[in-house]
Amino acid sequence: MYDAIDDPENAGGIDNTEFENTDIPSPFDIPLPEKNFIGPHDRDQIRDWVLEINMDGSVGQSLPLRRCGQCGCDIYECSLACGGCNEKWQPCIISGLPLVKNDAVCCKICN
């Protein structure tokens, strides 16, 4: 994204395939800021860190999935909506994760 902000005319190289079946907005649907918030030195440090954790193999190459209770589709575990059947879940007020029926805990006083 850093390079796309610096040169919006050549922003077509953004790969969004991992996020296609999620409710994470596409970077093509969000307006880019007019300028970057960090400098080139910080950008390089972030890139080096991302490359380092990817090379050591501790980070997987796919998003964690869960099965939709309504239609059975595999969806990103943090999605608040299923792309297959449009089932929706409320977000947890603390974590933002979806409140799936069998995982949800409600207050005994106010529900």
Legacy VTK file of the C-alpha trace (Angstrom):
# vtk DataFile Version 3.0
C-alpha trace
ASCII
DATASET POLYDATA
POINTS 111 float
0.000 0.000 0.000
2.908 2.334 0.697
3.954 2.239 -2.947
0.357 2.615 -4.135
-0.012 5.800 -2.064
3.264 7.169 -3.441
2.307 6.282 -7.027
-1.480 5.803 -7.396
-1.180 5.371 -11.182
0.649 2.052 -10.635
-1.499 0.710 -7.771
-2.786 -2.234 -9.822
-0.195 -4.618 -8.390
-2.024 -5.082 -5.079
-2.821 -8.758 -4.457
-6.115 -9.237 -2.616
-6.769 -12.925 -3.338
-6.426 -14.096 0.296
-9.250 -11.786 1.325
-11.747 -12.517 -1.476
-14.076 -14.686 0.657
-13.985 -12.434 3.703
-15.867 -9.326 4.727
-12.588 -7.392 4.847
-13.006 -4.509 2.375
-11.011 -4.674 -0.825
-8.204 -2.096 -1.009
-9.674 -1.119 -4.386
-12.907 0.006 -2.656
-11.182 2.252 -0.112
-9.788 5.645 -1.090
-6.045 5.913 -0.581
-4.693 8.610 1.754
-3.005 11.542 0.047
0.338 10.781 1.711
1.953 8.015 3.733
1.913 8.256 7.514
5.362 6.721 7.925
8.681 7.449 6.251
10.768 5.189 4.009
13.018 4.094 6.921
10.033 2.826 8.956
8.582 1.204 5.824
11.826 -0.698 5.270
11.897 -1.887 8.885
8.297 -3.158 8.562
9.074 -4.917 5.266
12.145 -6.563 6.795
10.083 -7.775 9.776
7.330 -9.174 7.519
9.908 -10.980 5.366
11.638 -12.346 8.476
8.488 -13.861 10.006
7.477 -15.291 6.651
10.861 -16.901 6.115
11.015 -18.565 9.555
7.819 -20.484 8.774
5.949 -19.537 11.948
3.183 -17.805 10.008
0.828 -19.774 7.772
0.010 -18.796 4.225
-3.761 -18.957 4.668
-6.335 -17.356 6.891
-7.892 -19.452 9.676
-11.342 -20.701 8.698
-14.546 -21.792 10.435
-17.663 -23.449 9.076
-20.842 -21.388 8.685
-23.546 -22.940 10.884
-26.232 -22.007 8.344
-24.890 -23.222 4.981
-21.663 -25.080 5.845
-19.329 -22.827 3.815
-15.782 -22.401 5.045
-15.366 -18.719 5.906
-12.669 -16.578 7.514
-13.001 -17.104 11.272
-13.348 -13.356 11.963
-16.018 -12.667 9.321
-19.210 -11.116 10.603
-21.136 -12.315 7.534
-21.111 -15.466 5.413
-20.479 -14.874 1.725
-22.431 -18.019 0.835
-25.766 -17.439 2.584
-25.473 -13.899 4.036
-25.888 -15.183 7.614
-24.715 -12.410 9.953
-23.283 -12.444 13.471
-22.984 -9.681 16.020
-19.440 -8.647 16.969
-18.125 -9.159 20.493
-17.885 -5.755 22.180
-14.412 -6.613 23.470
-12.647 -8.461 20.651
-14.767 -7.670 17.582
-14.936 -11.393 16.778
-18.278 -12.843 15.656
-20.566 -14.148 18.376
-21.291 -17.637 17.119
-24.137 -19.330 19.074
-22.174 -22.241 20.489
-19.226 -19.977 21.435
-21.166 -16.997 22.822
-21.432 -16.274 26.532
-24.142 -13.863 27.668
-24.505 -11.929 30.906
-26.913 -13.814 33.193
-28.499 -10.543 34.370
-29.073 -8.574 31.159
-28.371 -11.177 28.410
LINES 1 112
111 0 1 2 3 4 5 6 7 8 9 10 11 12 13 14 15 16 17 18 19 20 21 22 23 24 25 26 27 28 29 30 31 32 33 34 35 36 37 38 39 40 41 42 43 44 45 46 47 48 49 50 51 52 53 54 55 56 57 58 59 60 61 62 63 64 65 66 67 68 69 70 71 72 73 74 75 76 77 78 79 80 81 82 83 84 85 86 87 88 89 90 91 92 93 94 95 96 97 98 99 100 101 102 103 104 105 106 107 108 109 110
